[in-house]
Amino acid sequence: MRRVVISGAGTINALAEGVAQTQAAMEAGRCAIGDLEFRDVERLSIRIGAQIKGYDASARFTAQELALYDPFTQYALIAGAEAMAQAGLERAPDPSRWGCIIGSAGGGHTTANNAYRAVFAEGKNRVHPLTVPKLMGNAAPSHLAIRFGLQGPSFTVSTACASSNHAIGLAFQMVRSGMVEGMLAGGSEAMLNFGGLKAWEGLRVMSPDGCRPFSASRNGMVQGEGAGVFVIETFENAQARGAEPLAEIAGFAMTSDASDVVMPSLDGAAAAISGALADAGMAPEEVGYINAHGTGTAANDRIETAAIRQVFGPSAENVPISATKAMHGHCIGGTGAVELFACLMALREGVIAPTICYDAPDPACDLDYVPNVARRADVGAALSNAFAFGGLNAVLSLRRI
C-alpha cells in the first residue's frame, strides 16, 4: 500500500493562529485558559475556558460569507487555507480525486445557541433564513470543498472527543488504499457559548480553576475551541510537486468500548493503541512520544495510564507522554487535530511539549508526563490518543520523514 504523508498544516486555536506560533507556545508551556467572555457568562458556574481572544470575523470574511459561516466553519477555513498554502496548493490538483473530512462534535453550535436565544429568550418568531446551512455539521467540509475545488468524498465525522482522529485516520486510509490522491482532514469546534457550557456543567466533569492532567489535584476538564487542518496525500505526489512532508502517517486504529457511554474502558483504549502500532508495523520500543488524551478528569487519566502500561509493558516508563489540553483546553471534536501539532513538533523539531500545571503526582498515574517544562529528545515515532464519550477510541501513529 502507498505511503501517506502530511504535506501541509494549519491552525487557529486559543494559543495562537498559525502552526509555528502554536508550536512555539506549546514549547514555552503557555496556558491559554482564562476567563470566558461572552453573553450571559455570569449565569454559569464554570467561567473559564481556552477562548480565542481578539478574533474579528468581519475582518476576515464578507457579510455574505458570514451569513453562511458559523465560527466552526470560519476556523476550519482559516486553518485549511494555511495548510493548503504550506503544501503549495491553491486548488486540488485533481478535483475528483481529492476530498475533505472534518471532525466536529458540535458543528454550528454557536448558530444554534443564537437561534434558540432569539426564539425562546427574546420572543422572536423568525430566525435567519440561512440558519440551517450555517449550523449543519457538514458545513465546514462543504465550504472547504467549495473553496479549494475538492470534488471527491467530503463529509463530517462526529464522534465527540475522537472526531478529529477519526477524520484524519479515515482520510489516511482513503489515500493509502488508492481511493483518493489527497485529502484535507482535521477538526474544528466552537462551543464556547452559554448553551454549550451550561450543558457541559450538567455532567460535572468541568474544572472551575484549571486543567491539571495526571496530577493528584486534577478536578476536571476545561473546554477550548479552534481548528487544525492537514493536507494528507501520497509521499510520491508530495515529492513530485516539491512539497516537503511534515511527517508520515504510518498507522491508525479505532475501537468501540461497547460498555458505557461516559466511563472509558481500559481494554478499549489499549486495543486502539495496539491496533495503531500493528497497522504501522511499529514496535512499542520505536515510540518516542505519546500525546495523551489527558483530559484532567480522574477516570480518564487513570485509565489511559493503565492502557499505556498494558500495551507497552515495562517500557512504558521510558516513553515521554504529555497532555497539551492544559494549554489549549479540550477542543472536543477539534482536539485531536490541535494536539497533532505537538506530535509534529516532536518528530520534526525534537521538542516534546510539556504537561503544564502538573503538581503532586497521583500514584495511579505513574508514568513520565514531561511535567511543566518542554524537553529535547530524538523522536522517530509518535502516537496521538483520542478516547471519546460513547466509548469511541481512535489512535494515530506517525513516523519522522
C-alpha positions in Angstrom: 0.0 0.0 0.0 1.0 3.6 -0.6 3.0 5.7 1.8 0.9 8.6 3.2 2.3 11.9 4.4 1.2 15.2 5.9 2.4 17.9 3.5 0.6 20.9 4.9 -0.9 22.0 8.2 -2.8 25.0 9.6 -4.5 26.0 12.8 -6.2 28.7 14.8 -6.7 28.0 18.5 -6.6 29.7 21.8 -2.8 29.5 21.9 -2.2 31.2 18.6 -3.1 31.4 14.9 -0.7 29.5 12.8 1.3 26.4 13.2 4.7 28.0 14.0 3.1 30.2 16.6 1.1 27.4 18.1 4.2 25.1 18.4 6.2 28.0 19.9 3.5 28.4 22.6 3.5 24.7 23.3 7.3 24.7 23.7 7.1 27.6 26.0 4.3 25.9 28.1 2.0 28.8 27.7 -1.5 28.4 29.2 -4.4 29.9 27.1 -7.0 29.1 29.7 -8.6 32.2 31.3 -11.9 34.0 32.0 -14.5 33.5 29.4 -16.0 36.5 27.6 -19.5 36.0 26.1 -23.1 36.9 26.8 -24.6 35.5 30.0 -21.3 34.1 31.2 -22.2 35.3 34.7 -25.0 32.7 34.7 -22.5 29.9 34.5 -20.8 28.2 37.4 -17.9 27.3 35.1 -16.5 30.6 33.7 -13.1 29.6 32.4 -12.0 28.2 29.1 -9.4 28.4 26.3 -11.1 31.0 24.2 -9.7 32.6 21.0 -9.5 36.2 22.1 -9.4 39.3 19.9 -10.9 37.4 17.0 -12.7 39.7 14.4 -14.7 37.6 11.9 -15.7 40.7 9.9 -12.0 41.5 9.2 -11.6 38.0 7.5 -14.9 37.3 5.8 -17.5 39.3 3.9 -21.0 39.9 5.2 -22.3 37.4 2.6 -19.9 34.8 3.8 -20.6 35.4 7.5 -24.3 34.7 6.8 -23.2 31.2 6.0 -20.2 30.6 8.2 -20.6 29.6 11.8 -17.4 30.1 13.8 -16.5 26.4 13.5 -16.6 26.8 9.7 -14.6 30.0 9.9 -11.9 28.3 11.9 -11.8 25.4 9.5 -11.4 27.7 6.5 -8.6 29.7 8.2 -6.7 26.5 9.1 -7.4 24.9 5.7 -6.0 27.9 3.9 -2.8 27.8 5.9 -2.5 24.0 5.3 -3.0 24.3 1.5 -0.5 27.2 1.3 2.1 25.2 3.1 1.5 22.3 0.8 2.0 24.6 -2.2 -1.6 24.2 -3.4 -4.1 26.8 -4.4 -6.7 24.2 -5.6 -6.9 20.5 -5.7 -4.5 19.1 -8.4 -7.1 16.6 -9.5 -10.5 17.7 -8.1 -12.3 14.4 -8.4 -9.5 12.6 -6.6 -9.3 15.0 -3.6 -11.8 15.4 -0.7 -12.3 16.6 2.8 -13.2 15.1 6.2 -13.6 17.4 9.2 -14.3 16.2 12.7 -16.7 18.2 14.9 -18.9 17.3 17.8 -21.0 20.4 17.9 -20.9 21.7 14.3 -22.6 25.1 14.1 -23.3 25.2 17.8 -22.9 29.0 18.1 -25.6 29.5 15.4 -28.0 27.1 17.1 -27.4 28.8 20.5 -28.1 32.2 19.0 -31.2 31.0 17.2 -32.7 29.4 20.3 -31.9 32.6 22.3 -33.8 34.7 19.7 -36.9 32.4 19.7 -37.1 31.4 23.4 -35.5 34.3 25.3 -36.1 37.3 23.0 -39.6 36.3 21.8 -38.8 36.5 18.1 -40.9 34.4 15.7 -38.3 34.0 13.0 -34.7 33.1 12.7 -32.3 33.9 9.8 -33.3 32.1 6.7 -29.8 30.6 6.4 -29.7 29.2 9.9 -29.9 25.5 8.8 -27.0 25.6 6.3 -25.0 27.7 8.8 -25.4 25.2 11.7 -25.3 21.9 9.9 -22.5 19.7 10.9 -21.2 19.3 7.4 -20.9 23.0 6.7 -17.1 23.1 7.3 -16.1 20.4 4.9 -18.6 21.6 2.4 -17.2 25.1 2.4 -13.6 23.8 2.3 -14.6 21.7 -0.7 -16.1 24.8 -2.4 -13.1 26.9 -1.6 -10.4 24.5 -2.8 -12.2 22.5 -5.5 -12.4 19.2 -3.7 -14.9 17.1 -5.6 -14.1 13.7 -4.0 -15.6 12.3 -0.8 -16.3 15.1 1.7 -18.1 14.8 5.0 -18.1 15.4 8.7 -17.2 12.8 11.4 -18.9 13.4 14.7 -17.6 11.1 17.4 -17.3 13.5 20.4 -13.7 13.9 21.5 -12.3 11.4 18.9 -13.8 13.2 15.9 -10.5 14.7 14.6 -8.5 11.5 14.9 -11.3 9.6 13.2 -11.4 12.2 10.4 -7.6 12.1 9.9 -7.5 8.3 10.2 -10.2 7.8 7.6 -8.5 10.3 5.2 -5.2 8.4 5.7 -6.9 5.1 4.9 -8.6 6.5 1.8 -5.3 7.8 0.5 -3.4 4.7 1.4 -5.9 2.4 -0.4 -5.9 4.4 -3.6 -9.5 5.6 -3.2 -8.2 9.2 -3.5 -5.0 11.0 -4.2 -5.2 13.6 -1.4 -7.5 14.9 1.4 -7.9 17.9 3.6 -8.6 16.5 7.1 -8.7 17.6 10.7 -11.2 19.1 13.1 -12.9 22.2 14.2 -15.0 23.2 17.2 -16.7 26.4 18.6 -18.9 25.5 21.5 -17.8 28.2 23.9 -21.2 29.9 24.4 -23.8 30.0 27.1 -25.8 27.0 25.9 -22.7 24.8 25.2 -21.1 25.4 28.7 -24.4 25.1 30.5 -24.9 21.6 29.0 -21.4 20.6 30.0 -21.9 21.9 33.5 -24.6 19.3 34.0 -22.0 16.4 33.5 -20.0 17.7 36.5 -16.7 16.9 34.7 -15.6 20.6 34.3 -12.9 22.2 36.4 -13.7 25.7 37.8 -10.0 26.5 38.3 -7.8 24.9 35.6 -6.8 21.7 33.8 -4.1 19.6 35.5 -3.8 16.3 33.6 -2.4 13.3 35.5 -1.9 15.4 38.7 -3.3 14.3 42.1 -5.1 17.6 42.4 -6.9 17.3 39.0 -10.6 18.1 39.2 -11.9 18.1 35.7 -11.5 19.3 32.1 -11.5 22.8 30.7 -13.1 23.4 27.3 -11.4 25.1 24.4 -12.1 26.0 20.8 -10.3 26.1 17.5 -9.3 24.1 14.4 -6.5 22.1 12.9 -6.5 21.1 9.3 -3.9 19.0 7.3 -3.1 18.2 3.7 -2.8 14.4 3.5 -1.5 12.8 0.3 0.8 10.2 -1.1 4.5 10.5 -0.4 5.1 10.2 -4.2 2.7 13.1 -5.1 4.2 15.4 -2.5 7.7 14.6 -3.7 6.8 15.2 -7.4 5.3 18.6 -6.5 8.3 19.6 -4.5 6.3 19.8 -1.2 8.2 18.9 2.0 6.4 16.2 4.0 6.0 17.1 7.7 5.6 13.5 8.8 4.4 10.1 7.6 1.1 8.8 8.9 2.1 5.2 9.5 -1.0 3.6 11.1 -4.4 4.1 12.5 -6.8 2.1 14.6 -10.3 2.7 16.1 -12.3 0.7 18.6 -15.5 0.8 20.5 -15.7 0.0 24.2 -19.3 -1.2 23.8 -19.7 -0.9 27.6 -20.5 2.6 28.9 -21.4 5.9 27.3 -19.2 8.1 29.5 -16.9 5.8 31.5 -13.7 4.9 29.5 -12.6 1.3 29.2 -9.0 0.2 29.7 -9.3 -2.6 27.2 -10.9 -0.5 24.5 -8.2 2.2 24.8 -5.4 -0.5 24.9 -6.9 -2.2 21.8 -6.8 1.1 19.9 -3.2 1.8 20.9 -2.1 -1.8 20.0 -4.0 -1.6 16.7 -2.3 1.7 15.6 1.1 0.1 16.3 0.2 -3.0 14.4 -1.2 -1.1 11.5 2.1 0.8 11.2 4.3 -2.3 11.7 5.7 -0.3 14.7 7.2 -1.9 17.7 6.4 -0.2 21.1 10.1 0.4 21.6 10.1 2.7 18.5 7.7 5.2 20.1 9.5 8.2 21.4 6.5 10.3 22.3 2.8 9.8 23.1 0.4 12.7 23.0 -2.2 11.6 25.6 -5.9 12.2 25.6 -5.2 13.5 29.1 -8.4 15.4 29.9 -7.6 16.1 33.6 -10.6 14.0 34.8 -10.0 11.4 37.4 -11.2 8.4 35.4 -9.7 9.3 32.0 -6.1 9.9 33.2 -6.0 6.8 35.4 -7.4 4.5 32.7 -5.2 6.0 29.9 -2.2 5.4 32.1 -3.2 1.8 32.7 -3.9 1.3 28.9 -0.4 2.5 28.0 1.1 0.2 30.6 -0.9 -2.7 29.3 0.4 -2.2 25.7 4.0 -1.1 26.4 4.7 -3.2 29.5 7.8 -2.3 31.5 9.0 0.0 28.6 6.0 2.3 29.3 8.1 4.1 31.9 10.6 5.1 29.2 8.1 6.8 26.9 7.6 10.6 27.3 3.9 11.4 27.5 2.3 14.8 27.6 -1.3 16.2 27.7 -1.4 19.6 25.9 -5.1 20.2 26.9 -3.7 22.0 29.9 -2.5 24.7 27.4 -5.2 24.9 24.7 -8.1 23.4 26.5 -10.2 20.4 25.4 -11.4 21.4 21.9 -13.8 18.4 21.9 -14.2 17.4 18.2 -11.2 19.6 17.2 -8.9 18.5 20.0 -7.1 15.7 18.2 -6.2 18.0 15.3 -4.8 20.7 17.6 -2.9 18.1 19.6 -1.3 16.7 16.4 0.9 19.8 16.2 2.6 18.6 19.4 3.4 15.3 17.6 4.7 17.1 14.5 6.9 19.3 16.8 8.3 16.2 18.5 9.1 14.5 15.2 10.4 17.5 13.3 12.0 19.7 15.9 12.9 17.2 18.6 10.9 19.2 21.2 8.3 17.4 23.4 5.6 19.7 24.7 5.1 19.7 28.4 2.2 18.8 30.6 1.8 22.1 32.3 0.1 22.8 35.7 1.4 19.4 36.9 1.8 19.4 40.6 1.7 16.5 43.0 1.9 13.0 41.4 -1.0 10.6 41.6 0.0 7.0 42.5 -2.4 5.7 39.8 -0.7 7.9 37.2 2.9 7.0 37.5 4.5 7.5 34.1 6.7 10.2 32.6 4.3 13.1 31.8 7.0 15.6 30.9 5.9 17.9 33.8 5.8 21.7 33.2 8.9 22.1 31.0 9.4 21.1 27.4 12.1 18.5 26.7 14.6 17.9 23.9 14.6 14.4 22.5 15.2 12.4 19.4 11.8 11.2 18.4 11.4 8.9 15.4 7.8 7.8 16.0 4.8 9.1 17.9 1.3 8.2 18.9 -1.7 10.5 19.3 -4.5 9.2 21.5 -8.2 10.1 21.5 -10.8 8.5 23.7 -14.4 9.8 23.4 -17.7 9.7 25.1 -19.7 6.9 23.6 -16.7 4.6 24.2 -15.1 5.5 20.8 -11.3 5.3 20.6 -9.1 6.5 17.7 -5.3 6.4 17.8 -2.9 7.7 15.1 0.8 6.5 14.7 3.3 8.7 12.9 6.9 8.5 11.8 9.5 11.1 11.1 10.3 11.6 7.4 
